[in-house]
Amino acid sequence: MPLFTVSDLDNDGCDDVVLDWTDSLTPIQVFYGNSDGAVKRADVFEQKYNVRTVRQFEFADLNEDGVQDIVGFTSPHGWKESKLGIAWDADEPEFIALSRGKRSYKVLNSSYETNSHTGLLGDVDNDDITEIIQITEDPAKGTEIKIIDELKFITTGKTSINRSNHVIFDAEVGDLNNDGLLDTVITLSKSHKQHPVVTPEDANKIGTIAIYMGRPKTELNKIQPMVLGRHWMDQQAWRQYLSTKSAEAQTQAYAGTSNVELLDLDHDGDLEILVGYFVQANSSWTTSGMQIFENDNGKFFDATLKFLPEQPANRNLSQLTDLLYDASLADRNNDGKKDLILALRSIDSMTDPHYSSVFYLFKDGKYVPVLNDESLLADALKMQLIQSGDVNCDGKQDLIGLFAGIPDKENHYLKTLIAN
């Protein structure tokens, strides 16, 4: 299945798409936005370079030429190793491509292989140097990567994050208290290698996110983080979920934190923290219940009931959604207020019969789930991983998703819905 990320790579005012086919051995695909709204694929890499799985793309102008460079943190499953050999194990080098002018990239070589479910790209240490930190999933460890002569990259061996009893599935950076310094937020889950069964209550005991408030010229490993967060499932909901699973599956049941997003949810100029949660029992990751922390100048308060009190589809235990992959904001009903868009692996029309699991409209200070029969959903009901972006360069946030139907030969399953 493909995963993609939206960003304006060439700084032309049009958002673009970078896409990877997971658990395959295929080239990264790049699609550029343009005024007609139909993103178009371009061959941008100087040499053919196949990748198995990029879990997270990040972008920064690493070589300072005015074009965004591409960093993909890789984490192949390794499911095919027994049949296809060691080249299909659970490790591979990160994907790093430096621009050679607009719409041209050189992919860097490396023998340093990892299993990075996420990573960090930015001036994380606030020392005026952009760091690349790959985060090994389990046990969780963040290690710095260094680019050599714009030709290859190596690991420096420098550890930025070391949480040996935890798993880190996602991480984000942003200025949370408007002091001009980058802060870092990582998800926390219990190690699935050390703990075959992890309940929501187990998750709550360790917290679900860690917040590192940045300090000038200070490495993350020298900052004591704030640890917050609770899984949305209570014991009754957990028992209900397990009742649908076999006795064998219950011995592998796991509750974790899927992702963290930094978004200005109350429209006051600072970033709130949205946390996504999942459960699984010898299965794919399912459910997409969320928690929101309101930001008051770097102090955080659980404001889930304030901003997102009703999550009927995302917390539905009869018709489970797949996991939450990303979240973004866009004005979907043209009322001048940005609404919440959730990128789920599941198709909206296949989850809750009454409420959308993807679209929440901002009304009276909170986000309200859209009814599934509302006209504004239209083709979006057949799309997956929906994200916002200005693909036709008109200053409005459009929608980009994977279309669940006959493939569009030009756009390779990508579909755009242009804002009015």
Beta strands, then each sheet from edge to edge (+ up, - down):
strand 1: 2-7
strand 2: 16-21
strand 3: 26-27
strand 4: 29-32
strand 5: 40-42
strand 6: 50-51
strand 7: 54-60
strand 8: 69-74
strand 9: 92-93
strand 10: 95-99
strand 11: 105-107
strand 12: 113-114
strand 13: 116-122
strand 14: 131-136
strand 15: 140-148
strand 16: 152-163
strand 17: 166-167
strand 18: 171-174
strand 19: 183-187
strand 20: 189-190
strand 21: 209-212
strand 22: 226-228
strand 23: 253-263
strand 24: 272-281
strand 25: 290-296
strand 26: 299-302
strand 27: 324-330
strand 28: 339-344
strand 29: 355-363
strand 30: 366-371
strand 31: 383-389
strand 32: 398-403
strand 33: 414-417
sheet 1: 1+ 2- 4+ 5-
sheet 2: 3+ 6-
sheet 3: 7+ 8- 10+ 11-
sheet 4: 9+ 12-
sheet 5: 13+ 14- 15+ 16-
sheet 6: 17+ 20-
sheet 7: 18+ 19- 21+ 22-
sheet 8: 23+ 24- 25+ 26-
sheet 9: 27+ 28- 29+ 30-
sheet 10: 31+ 32- 33+
end
